[in-house]
């Protein structure tokens, strides 16, 4: 996509804002991260930059999952899936990576909801789609199942 100079400056500013949102996320400042991500998402849609809008919505999905506030997540995931459907003009490799990112978030959502078996299966699909070597996929799958099996013990030991 070709942007005029003003749009290019706006796009660069949005990219910097999203980097700042990532820094704030790493610092645990989730509310501010969500606000910045939402603004970047909205402004990216105006600029018709679906890749950047998708990156912003990934934060918007990640934060409620992280906080266990799952009521907004299905709608946010639908928005991300809708973006993926209209990204056909973008790089196929980029779109596939975005699909994998969203699938990984679905796995995190399942884990947060206590659906550990489903989470393991989704994360296994993520590993396969990332074209990881089979031994590594097996190792990570075993690790994920081990975590799944330990969750009830960890929860009961906190009671």
C-alpha positions as CSV (number, residue, x, y, z in Angstrom):
1,X,0.0,0.0,0.0
2,X,1.3,3.5,-0.9
3,X,0.9,6.2,1.7
4,X,1.3,9.9,1.4
5,X,3.9,11.6,3.7
6,X,1.3,12.4,6.4
7,X,-0.1,8.9,6.4
8,X,3.4,7.5,6.5
9,X,4.3,9.6,9.5
10,X,1.0,8.5,11.2
11,X,1.8,4.8,10.4
12,X,5.3,5.2,11.8
13,X,3.9,6.8,14.9
14,X,1.4,4.0,15.4
15,X,4.2,1.4,15.0
16,X,6.2,3.2,17.7
17,X,3.1,3.3,19.9
18,X,2.6,-0.4,19.6
19,X,6.3,-0.9,20.6
20,X,5.6,1.2,23.6
21,X,2.5,-0.8,24.4
22,X,4.7,-4.0,24.3
23,X,7.1,-2.4,26.7
24,X,4.2,-1.4,29.0
25,X,2.8,-4.9,28.8
26,X,6.2,-6.3,29.9
27,X,6.1,-4.0,32.9
28,X,2.7,-5.3,33.8
29,X,0.9,-2.0,32.9
30,X,-2.0,-3.8,31.2
31,X,-4.6,-1.0,31.4
32,X,-2.4,1.4,29.6
33,X,-1.3,-1.3,27.1
34,X,-4.9,-2.0,26.3
35,X,-5.7,1.7,25.8
36,X,-2.7,2.2,23.4
37,X,-3.5,-1.0,21.6
38,X,-7.1,0.0,21.1
39,X,-6.1,3.4,19.7
40,X,-3.5,1.8,17.4
41,X,-6.1,-0.7,16.3
42,X,-8.7,2.0,15.4
43,X,-6.2,4.3,13.7
44,X,-4.6,1.4,11.7
45,X,-8.1,0.5,10.4
46,X,-8.5,4.1,9.2
47,X,-5.1,3.8,7.4
48,X,-6.3,0.5,6.0
49,X,-3.2,-1.2,7.5
50,X,-4.6,-4.6,8.5
51,X,-1.3,-6.1,9.6
52,X,-0.7,-3.4,12.2
53,X,-4.4,-3.5,13.2
54,X,-4.0,-7.3,13.8
55,X,-0.9,-6.8,15.9
56,X,-2.7,-4.3,18.0
57,X,-5.7,-6.5,18.5
58,X,-3.4,-9.3,19.6
59,X,-2.6,-7.2,22.6
60,X,-6.3,-6.5,23.1
61,X,-6.9,-10.2,23.3
62,X,-3.9,-11.1,25.3
63,X,-4.6,-8.7,28.2
64,X,-8.0,-10.0,29.2
65,X,-6.7,-13.5,29.0
66,X,-3.8,-12.6,31.2
67,X,-6.1,-11.0,33.7
68,X,-8.7,-13.8,33.6
69,X,-11.3,-11.3,32.4
70,X,-12.7,-13.5,29.6
71,X,-16.0,-11.9,28.8
72,X,-14.6,-9.6,26.0
73,X,-12.3,-12.2,24.5
74,X,-14.7,-14.0,22.1
75,X,-15.6,-10.7,20.5
76,X,-12.0,-9.7,20.2
77,X,-11.1,-13.0,18.7
78,X,-13.9,-12.6,16.1
79,X,-12.5,-9.2,15.2
80,X,-9.1,-10.7,14.7
81,X,-10.5,-13.5,12.6
82,X,-12.4,-11.0,10.5
83,X,-9.1,-9.1,9.9
84,X,-7.4,-12.2,8.8
85,X,-10.1,-12.8,6.2
86,X,-9.6,-9.4,4.6
87,X,-5.8,-9.7,4.6
88,X,-5.7,-11.6,1.4
89,X,-3.7,-8.9,-0.4
90,X,-0.9,-9.0,2.2
91,X,2.1,-11.3,2.3
92,X,0.9,-14.9,2.6
93,X,3.7,-15.7,5.0
94,X,2.8,-12.8,7.2
95,X,-0.9,-13.8,7.2
96,X,0.0,-17.4,8.1
97,X,2.2,-16.1,11.0
98,X,-0.8,-14.0,12.2
99,X,-3.1,-17.0,12.0
100,X,-0.6,-19.0,14.2
101,X,-0.4,-16.1,16.7
102,X,-4.2,-16.1,17.0
103,X,-4.3,-19.9,17.3
104,X,-1.8,-19.7,20.1
105,X,-4.0,-17.1,21.9
106,X,-6.9,-19.5,21.6
107,X,-4.7,-22.1,23.3
108,X,-4.0,-19.6,26.1
109,X,-7.7,-18.9,26.4
110,X,-8.5,-22.6,26.8
111,X,-5.8,-22.9,29.4
112,X,-7.1,-20.0,31.4
113,X,-10.6,-21.5,31.2
114,X,-9.3,-24.7,32.7
115,X,-9.6,-26.6,29.4
116,X,-6.1,-28.1,29.7
117,X,-6.5,-30.9,27.2
118,X,-7.9,-28.6,24.5
119,X,-5.1,-26.1,25.3
120,X,-2.5,-28.8,24.8
121,X,-4.0,-29.9,21.5
122,X,-4.2,-26.3,20.2
123,X,-0.6,-25.6,21.2
124,X,0.5,-28.8,19.5
125,X,-1.1,-27.5,16.3
126,X,0.7,-24.2,16.8
127,X,4.1,-26.1,17.0
128,X,3.3,-28.1,13.9
129,X,2.2,-25.0,11.9
130,X,5.5,-23.3,12.9
131,X,7.3,-26.2,11.2
132,X,9.2,-27.2,14.2
133,X,11.1,-30.5,14.1
134,X,9.1,-33.5,15.3
135,X,11.3,-34.3,18.3
136,X,10.8,-30.7,19.6
137,X,7.1,-30.9,19.0
138,X,7.0,-34.2,21.0
139,X,9.1,-32.7,23.8
140,X,6.9,-29.6,24.1
141,X,3.7,-31.7,23.9
142,X,5.0,-33.9,26.8
143,X,5.9,-30.8,28.8
144,X,2.4,-29.3,28.2
145,X,0.7,-32.5,29.3
146,X,2.9,-32.6,32.4
147,X,1.8,-29.1,33.2
148,X,-1.8,-30.1,32.6
149,X,-1.5,-33.0,35.0
150,X,0.1,-30.8,37.7
151,X,-2.5,-28.0,37.6
152,X,-5.0,-29.8,39.9
153,X,-2.3,-30.5,42.5
154,X,-1.1,-26.9,42.3
155,X,-4.6,-25.5,42.7
156,X,-5.4,-27.8,45.6
157,X,-2.2,-27.1,47.4
158,X,-3.0,-23.4,47.5
159,X,-6.3,-24.0,49.2
